[in-house]
Each structure stands twice: as C-alpha cells, then as structure tokens.
C-alpha cells in the first residue's frame, strides 16, 4: 500500500487567552490518500478552519499545536522556516474563504498569481506571464483580466483567481476552506464544478471544508464530521450523508430538504441548542446535551472513533462493542499503530 499524502496524528490546537488556553482542535487523526477528495463538515466553531490553517502553520502566534501533520511523510510542525516556505504553494496550497479579504487590493491579479510562480520555479517573467494566462483560461477567465485589480472583479471571478493561485505551482494538495461561502447559488455551483474538474484532471488531493454537508457529499470521496474540535464520524461521502451513524452527523444531513419530497420541505429538521463553549466542555461526549438519543452514561463516556461499517468510523457509544472497548481516554489509532 502506498503511504497517504497527508496524515494527521493526534493533532490538537489551542489558543492562549487571558483565561487560559481555549481548545479548538482536540486529538484529530485523519488520512488523505493521493488523488483523494476529503470533506470536513461541521457547525461554526467546530474547529474546521483552525484545522485547515494548522496544516500549513498559518495559525496566529497565540496558537499552541501538538501532534503531527505529516505531508508526504514530512512533519510540517517540525519544518524550519526555509523548508516551510518551499512547501507552501509548491507542496500544498490553500483557497481561503472570502477572496476579497485574501487578495491584495493594490496589486493586479496577474502580479499576485505571478508571485508564487517566480518564488518557487526558476522561470523568466515572460514564462510566468504565459503561465498566468494559461491558469486564467483554466478557471474560465480571459487572459487580459490579469491587468485587473480585485475590486474590478465580481465575487465569482475573485474566487476563480484564488483557485488559479492555488494551482499556480502545481501542488500535490489543495486545501479549500469554505471557498463558496460568500457566493450565490449559481456561482457556487460553477466554482465547485471547476474545483472538482481541475483537481481530478491533475490528480491533486483535495481537503475541502464546508458547513454544507450536501455540497461535500457531491464533491468528495470521504467525509469527516467535526464537533467541538473532534472528528466524530468519518467514512464514504454518500454513506455518511445518507446513513450517518453519529446523531450529530444525522442532524446535519437532515437539515437539508430532499429534492422532490414536499414533506421534508414542509417539516425542516434542525438541531436544538448551540455548540458548547470550548472553555467549558461538558463531561463525557461533548454532544450529549443536544443529543435526542443519548443514553444514561453518555455524560460520563467520551468514545473514540470505532468502526461502524467497513471504512466508516463513528465516535458514539451506540456503535461500541458490548465489552466497552474504545472508551476515553484510551489510545488513539495513531498511538495504537505506533505500538
């Protein structure tokens, strides 16, 4: 078996504040194969964007990180700054949400796409300009748009520029952090199709983050559901979306009406309450205060991911074996594999 392109082993991220360290990501173990598309879903505050930023060490100085982020076998958390600069853009790149806030307003988009090319590839300015024209064409824009400034473009066009920048140095991994949040439905569909086609054509691995489970199930091969900083369910995208085994995953999936089913539109499903305060997480399973099917001991047991079906893991006592294995604070899968 070939080793995965990306492996997260016990990744935890906290933010230092006056009141102490606030946990944002807690002991995440995930893998992403070469050419695979993995979606990460969850409500706001579940730790999705923090996870994405941690992969390339883009977190603020107040963040504390433990665990390992293995990119092509090399631990990103231990890289020197020179090696890290070489890996960013060329090894892995990121498409941020809100392109208007990510693009430089006083530089043309051509100059902004050219910059990583000149930094990471030994090419002339003329060759770089030719490459920019090719990239703009690939994302459905005319080459002369390279002379435009961000404010002269529509939201969809700016997001296409971000995609072109992410692909400029032909990385092995593209991280898309809610790339369509600020776009209308029609433009969102175009951008998602564009991302899917480009990564498939180039054999690029994709880690895509969104709160929209239906979007991820259409684009990705596998889905990981995050709640309160942890992955609570991971498995094949269609299976997780249609047959989620964790109550939280099921609640996310049921929030979307079924096309052609008037009953689901007239009786939309929701989830009562709000995600927990990360500084005051409940005991046991963090989801149990909102869970409609909780058991008596859910407030005392914090289960680790456990196989529900082949390739589909769930952190819920309802899928645990009768002997009670995989209960917290047992070893993670990464720790077990290292033994």
MOSUL-V166169 format. One record per pair of residues at least 6 apart in sequence whose C-alpha atoms are under 8 Angstrom apart, sorted by the first residue. I is the first residue (numbers start at 1). J is the second residue. Records with the same first field share a line. If there is no record, write none. Layout:
I = J / J
//
This chain:
3 = 33 / 72 / 73
4 = 31 / 32 / 33 / 34 / 72
5 = 31 / 32 / 33 / 34 / 70 / 71 / 72 / 73 / 205
6 = 31 / 32 / 33 / 69 / 70 / 71 / 72 / 73
7 = 29 / 30 / 31 / 32 / 68 / 69 / 70 / 71
8 = 28 / 29 / 30 / 31 / 67 / 68 / 69 / 70
9 = 27 / 28 / 29 / 30 / 67 / 68 / 69 / 334
10 = 26 / 27 / 28 / 29 / 66 / 67 / 68 / 332 / 334
11 = 25 / 26 / 27 / 28 / 29 / 65 / 66 / 67 / 68 / 69
12 = 23 / 24 / 25 / 26 / 27 / 28 / 65 / 66 / 67
13 = 23 / 24 / 25 / 26 / 50 / 51 / 54 / 63 / 64 / 65 / 66
14 = 21 / 22 / 23 / 24 / 25 / 63 / 64 / 65
15 = 21 / 22 / 23 / 24 / 62 / 63 / 64
16 = 22 / 62 / 63 / 64
17 = 62
22 = 278 / 279
23 = 229 / 278 / 279
24 = 45 / 46 / 47 / 50 / 228 / 229 / 278
25 = 46 / 47 / 50 / 51 / 228 / 229 / 230
26 = 229 / 230
27 = 67 / 230
28 = 230 / 231
29 = 231 / 332 / 333 / 334
32 = 38 / 205 / 207
33 = 205
34 = 172 / 203 / 204 / 205
35 = 199 / 200 / 203 / 204 / 205 / 206
36 = 204 / 205 / 206 / 220 / 221
37 = 205 / 206 / 207 / 208 / 219 / 220 / 221 / 222
38 = 206 / 207 / 208 / 220 / 221 / 222 / 223 / 224
39 = 207 / 208 / 209 / 210 / 216 / 217 / 220 / 221 / 222 / 223 / 224 / 237
40 = 48 / 207 / 208 / 209 / 210 / 216 / 223 / 224 / 225 / 226
41 = 48 / 209 / 210 / 211 / 212 / 213 / 216 / 223 / 224 / 225 / 226
42 = 48 / 210 / 211 / 225 / 226 / 227 / 252
43 = 211 / 226 / 227 / 275
44 = 211
45 = 228 / 229 / 275
46 = 226 / 227 / 228 / 229 / 230 / 275
47 = 226 / 227 / 228 / 229 / 230
48 = 209 / 210 / 226 / 229
49 = 177 / 209
50 = 59
52 = 175 / 177 / 209
53 = 59
54 = 65
55 = 69 / 76
56 = 76 / 84 / 88 / 92
57 = 76 / 77
68 = 75 / 76 / 77
69 = 75 / 76 / 77
70 = 76
76 = 84
86 = 120
89 = 116 / 120 / 166 / 167 / 168 / 169 / 170 / 171
90 = 120 / 169 / 170 / 171 / 172
91 = 170 / 171 / 172 / 173
92 = 171 / 172 / 173 / 174 / 175
93 = 166 / 167 / 171 / 173 / 174 / 175
94 = 166 / 174 / 175 / 176 / 177
95 = 162 / 163 / 166 / 174 / 175 / 176 / 177 / 179
96 = 102 / 162 / 176 / 177 / 178 / 179
97 = 176 / 177 / 178 / 179 / 180 / 181 / 182
98 = 159 / 179 / 181 / 182
99 = 155 / 158 / 159 / 162
100 = 150 / 151 / 155 / 158
103 = 109 / 112 / 150 / 162
104 = 112 / 150
105 = 149 / 150 / 151
106 = 149
107 = 149 / 150
108 = 146 / 147 / 148 / 149 / 150
109 = 145 / 146 / 147 / 148 / 149 / 150 / 161
110 = 129 / 132 / 145 / 146 / 147 / 148
111 = 146
112 = 165
113 = 132 / 161 / 164 / 165 / 168
114 = 128 / 129 / 132
116 = 165 / 168 / 169
117 = 123 / 128 / 168 / 169
118 = 124 / 125 / 128
120 = 169
121 = 169
131 = 168
132 = 143 / 146 / 168
133 = 142 / 143 / 144 / 146
134 = 143
135 = 164 / 167 / 168
136 = 142 / 143 / 146 / 160 / 161 / 164
137 = 143
138 = 164
139 = 160 / 161 / 163 / 164 / 194
140 = 160
141 = 157 / 160
150 = 158
155 = 182 / 183
156 = 183 / 187 / 188 / 191
159 = 179 / 180 / 191
160 = 191
163 = 195
166 = 174
167 = 174
171 = 204
172 = 203 / 204 / 205
173 = 204 / 205 / 206 / 207
174 = 204 / 205 / 206 / 207
175 = 206 / 207 / 208 / 209
176 = 206 / 207 / 208 / 209
177 = 208 / 209 / 210
178 = 208 / 209 / 210 / 211
180 = 188 / 191 / 192
192 = 219
196 = 219
199 = 205 / 206
208 = 216 / 220
209 = 216
210 = 216
213 = 241 / 252 / 253
214 = 241 / 253 / 256
216 = 223 / 237
217 = 223 / 237 / 238 / 241
218 = 237 / 238
220 = 237
221 = 236 / 237
222 = 234 / 235 / 236 / 237 / 238
223 = 233 / 234 / 235 / 236 / 237 / 240
224 = 231 / 232 / 233 / 234 / 235
225 = 231 / 232 / 233 / 234 / 249
226 = 232 / 233
227 = 248 / 275 / 286 / 287
228 = 275 / 276 / 278 / 286
231 = 305 / 315
232 = 246 / 305 / 314 / 315 / 316
233 = 240 / 245 / 246 / 249 / 305 / 312 / 313 / 314 / 315
234 = 240 / 312 / 313 / 314
235 = 311 / 312 / 313
236 = 311 / 312
240 = 249 / 312
241 = 249 / 250 / 253
242 = 253
243 = 250
244 = 250 / 253
245 = 308 / 314
246 = 314 / 315 / 316
247 = 291 / 292 / 293
248 = 287 / 291
251 = 269 / 270 / 271
252 = 270 / 271
254 = 268 / 269 / 270
255 = 268 / 269 / 270
256 = 268 / 269
257 = 264 / 265 / 268
258 = 264 / 265
271 = 290
272 = 290
273 = 290
276 = 282 / 286
282 = 289 / 299
283 = 299 / 300 / 301 / 302
284 = 298 / 299 / 300 / 301 / 302
285 = 298 / 299 / 300 / 301 / 302 / 303
286 = 302
288 = 294 / 298 / 299
298 = 317
301 = 317 / 327 / 328
302 = 327 / 328 / 329
303 = 315 / 316 / 317 / 326 / 327 / 328
304 = 314 / 315 / 316 / 326 / 327 / 328 / 330 / 332
305 = 313 / 314 / 315 / 316 / 326
306 = 313 / 314 / 315 / 316 / 319 / 320 / 326
307 = 313 / 314 / 319
308 = 314 / 319
320 = 326
//
